[in-house]
């Protein structure tokens, strides 16, 4: 059974409930994650089937806006393109812009705000810590494989490691395969050979603590704000256990109330053991464009980003 079949069987066909690693946010939004498999593969058939990316259709909510690159979506997104063309695209080099556009075509999605904020984040990292080629980058909670796939497009010699809830990790895997079909992709589990490959590696948040994970750079964008504090602290333990000089980039809402009424606060994360390099409101995460008036909207609260280092 291949990795895609494994994730579908484990998290969509054989489970009626969410894992213990699932916060109240993802218990709410995870219900909207759907998988359609061509040829009506049953659970038994998946045991002997290697699924192709072309044989799957995925849909979900709660981890970014995904619009396919249809003519209709291009037309209705014109207000968004106008805002991005005035506000953010001029800050990109032609190379970054064209590579992001190519990535959007390969993954069949519009080059809208979500892709723009990802490439701005990549540029921010490159401007502050240097060339990302050759780095091992661990992304906690990507979603559509946008950050990892785009990072690999711009810096083809970097190594990507995704950690995500199993249900959402399927989306990371699916879209990373679409953007980089010739690259190596491997699900790392405690029950099989867990040697990392040079391109894309995938780890379930449910089992990551059973696997030795090392990285040069750790990334979390807009997903720690959706975790329980226990899970956030465990990820900080992982980051603080890394070699001296390891970088962590964190971009999340300053304060967010989850569906269970708990409040997650950015400034209460376990920052104590990390050296602060940059600490500010993230310029490209304060407002977002919409296709309806008012065309520029504020997020529900301010979004802070920090660049820190293990000491």
C-alpha positions in Angstrom: 0.0 0.0 0.0 1.4 3.4 -1.0 1.6 6.5 1.3 -1.6 8.1 -0.1 -3.6 4.9 0.3 -2.2 4.6 3.9 -3.3 8.1 4.9 -6.8 7.7 3.3 -7.4 4.3 4.9 -6.1 5.4 8.3 -7.8 8.8 8.6 -10.8 8.7 6.3 -12.0 5.1 5.9 -11.2 3.4 9.2 -11.9 6.2 11.6 -15.1 7.8 12.7 -13.4 10.1 15.2 -10.5 12.5 15.4 -7.1 11.7 17.0 -6.2 12.8 20.4 -3.8 15.3 18.8 -6.8 17.2 17.3 -7.7 20.5 18.8 -11.3 21.8 19.1 -10.6 24.0 16.0 -9.7 21.0 13.9 -12.6 18.9 15.4 -14.8 21.6 14.0 -13.2 22.2 10.6 -11.8 18.7 10.0 -15.4 17.5 9.4 -15.3 19.5 6.1 -12.3 17.6 4.8 -13.4 15.2 2.1 -11.7 12.7 -0.2 -13.2 11.4 -3.5 -11.4 8.4 -5.1 -11.9 7.5 -8.7 -13.1 4.0 -9.5 -14.8 3.7 -6.1 -11.8 2.0 -4.4 -13.0 0.3 -1.2 -10.9 -0.1 2.0 -9.9 -3.6 0.9 -8.8 -2.4 -2.6 -6.6 0.3 -1.1 -4.5 -2.5 0.4 -3.3 -3.5 -3.1 -3.6 -0.1 -4.9 -1.1 2.6 -5.6 -3.2 5.7 -5.9 -2.2 8.3 -8.5 -2.6 12.0 -7.8 -4.9 12.1 -10.8 -7.2 9.6 -9.1 -8.0 11.8 -6.1 -10.1 14.9 -5.5 -9.7 16.6 -2.1 -11.7 19.4 -0.5 -11.4 21.1 2.9 -11.9 24.2 5.0 -10.0 26.0 7.7 -6.4 26.0 6.3 -6.5 28.6 3.6 -8.4 29.7 0.5 -8.0 27.4 -2.5 -9.5 28.6 -5.8 -8.9 26.5 -8.9 -7.5 28.4 -11.9 -10.7 28.4 -13.9 -11.7 31.3 -16.1 -14.6 32.1 -13.8 -12.4 32.3 -10.8 -9.9 34.5 -12.6 -12.7 36.9 -13.4 -14.3 37.1 -9.9 -10.8 37.4 -8.4 -10.0 40.6 -10.3 -10.4 42.8 -7.1 -7.9 40.6 -5.3 -5.4 40.8 -8.2 -5.7 44.5 -8.3 -4.9 44.8 -4.6 -2.0 42.4 -4.8 -0.6 44.1 -7.9 -0.6 47.5 -6.1 0.3 46.4 -2.6 2.5 43.2 -2.6 3.6 41.9 -6.0 5.9 44.9 -6.6 7.9 43.7 -3.6 8.7 40.4 -5.3 11.6 39.9 -7.7 10.6 38.9 -11.2 12.1 35.5 -10.4 10.0 35.0 -7.3 6.9 36.2 -9.1 7.4 33.9 -12.1 8.3 30.9 -10.1 5.2 31.4 -7.9 3.0 31.8 -11.0 4.5 28.5 -12.4 3.8 26.8 -9.1 0.2 28.0 -9.3 -0.2 26.5 -12.7 1.2 23.1 -11.7 -1.1 22.9 -8.7 -4.1 24.3 -10.6 -4.7 27.1 -8.2 -5.0 30.9 -8.6 -2.0 33.0 -7.7 -4.0 34.9 -5.0 -3.5 36.2 -1.5 -2.5 32.8 0.1 0.3 32.1 -2.4 1.4 35.7 -2.2 1.7 35.7 1.6 3.7 32.4 1.4 6.2 33.8 -1.1 6.5 37.0 1.0 7.3 34.8 4.0 9.9 32.9 2.1 11.5 36.2 0.9 11.5 37.4 4.5 13.4 34.3 5.6 15.9 34.6 2.8 16.5 38.3 3.5 17.2 37.6 7.2 19.0 34.3 7.3 20.4 33.9 3.8 20.1 31.4 1.0 17.7 28.6 1.9 19.2 26.1 -0.6 20.6 23.1 1.1 18.6 23.7 4.3 16.4 21.1 6.0 13.1 23.0 6.6 10.5 21.5 9.0 7.0 22.9 8.4 4.5 22.4 11.2 1.0 22.6 9.8 1.2 23.7 6.1 -2.2 22.6 4.8 -2.2 22.5 1.0 1.6 22.0 0.8 1.8 25.6 -0.4 4.8 26.8 1.7 6.8 23.6 1.2 6.0 23.2 -2.5 6.7 26.9 -3.2 9.9 26.8 -1.1 11.1 23.8 -3.1 10.3 25.6 -6.4 12.4 28.6 -5.4 15.1 26.7 -3.6 15.3 23.3 -5.3 18.1 22.0 -3.2 16.3 22.4 0.2 14.9 19.4 2.0 11.2 19.7 3.2 9.7 17.9 6.2 6.0 18.4 6.9 4.4 17.7 10.3 0.6 17.8 10.2 -2.5 16.1 11.5 -2.9 12.9 9.4 -6.1 14.1 7.8 -4.5 17.3 6.6 -1.1 15.7 5.9 -2.9 14.0 3.0 -3.4 17.5 1.5 0.3 18.4 1.9 1.3 15.1 0.2 -1.3 15.4 -2.6 -0.4 19.0 -3.6 3.4 18.6 -3.2 3.2 15.6 -5.6 1.3 17.8 -8.0 3.9 20.6 -7.9 6.9 18.3 -7.8 6.0 14.9 -9.5 9.6 14.0 -10.2 10.8 14.6 -6.6 11.2 12.0 -3.9 8.2 11.8 -1.5 8.1 9.7 1.6 5.8 9.2 4.6 8.0 8.7 7.7 6.5 6.5 10.4 7.9 4.6 13.4 6.8 1.3 11.9 8.9 1.5 8.7 12.3 2.6 7.5 12.4 6.2 8.7 15.4 7.4 6.7 14.5 10.8 5.3 14.7 11.4 1.5 16.3 14.5 0.0 13.1 16.2 -1.2 9.7 15.8 0.6 9.1 14.0 3.9 5.8 13.7 5.7 5.2 13.0 9.4 1.9 12.6 11.2 1.4 14.9 14.1 -0.1 11.9 15.9 3.2 10.1 15.9 5.9 12.7 15.4 7.3 12.3 19.0 8.2 8.7 18.1 10.5 9.9 15.3 13.9 11.7 15.5 13.4 15.0 13.8 16.2 17.4 13.1 16.1 20.6 11.1 17.9 23.8 10.2 14.8 25.9 10.1 11.3 25.3 11.6 8.3 27.1 10.3 4.8 27.6 11.6 2.4 30.0 9.9 -1.2 30.5 11.2 -1.6 27.0 12.7 -0.3 27.2 16.3 -3.1 29.6 16.9 -5.4 26.6 16.2 -3.7 24.2 18.5 -4.2 23.5 22.2 -1.5 24.9 24.5 -0.3 21.4 25.3 0.4 20.7 21.7 2.1 24.1 21.2 4.4 23.4 24.2 5.3 20.0 22.8 6.4 21.6 19.5 8.4 24.2 21.4 10.1 21.3 23.3 11.0 19.8 19.9 12.4 23.1 18.6 14.4 23.9 21.7 16.0 20.4 21.6 17.6 21.2 18.2 21.2 22.2 17.7 22.4 25.6 18.6 21.7 28.1 15.8 18.5 26.4 14.6 16.0 29.0 13.3 12.3 29.1 14.1 9.9 31.4 12.2 6.5 31.7 13.8 3.6 33.8 12.4 0.3 33.6 14.3 -2.6 35.6 15.6 -1.8 37.4 18.8 -5.0 36.0 20.5 -7.6 33.5 19.2 -10.5 31.9 20.9 -11.0 28.3 19.9 -14.4 26.5 19.7 -14.0 25.0 23.1 -13.6 28.6 24.5 -9.9 28.3 25.3 -7.8 31.3 24.3 -4.5 30.8 22.6 -2.1 33.8 23.0 1.1 34.2 20.9 3.0 35.9 23.8 2.3 33.0 26.1 4.1 30.4 23.9 7.3 29.0 25.5 9.7 31.6 24.1 12.0 31.6 27.1 14.8 29.4 25.8 15.0 31.1 22.4 17.0 34.1 21.3 14.8 36.8 19.7 16.0 38.1 16.4 12.9 39.8 14.9 9.6 40.6 16.6 6.9 42.6 15.0 3.4 42.6 13.5 3.6 40.7 10.2 3.0 43.3 7.5 1.3 41.0 5.0 -1.0 39.3 7.6 -2.9 42.2 8.9 -5.4 42.7 6.0 -6.6 40.4 3.3 -8.4 41.1 0.0 -11.9 40.0 -0.8 -14.0 39.7 -3.9 -16.9 41.6 -2.2 -17.0 45.0 -0.6 -15.2 46.1 1.5 -12.5 44.6 -0.8 -9.8 45.0 1.9 -10.7 43.5 5.3 -8.9 43.2 8.6 -8.2 39.8 10.1 -10.1 39.0 13.3 -7.1 40.2 15.3 -3.5 41.3 14.8 -1.0 38.8 13.6 2.6 38.7 15.0 5.6 37.1 13.5 8.9 36.3 15.3 12.2 35.0 14.1 14.1 33.3 16.9 17.2 31.1 17.3 18.1 28.1 19.5 20.9 29.1 21.9 
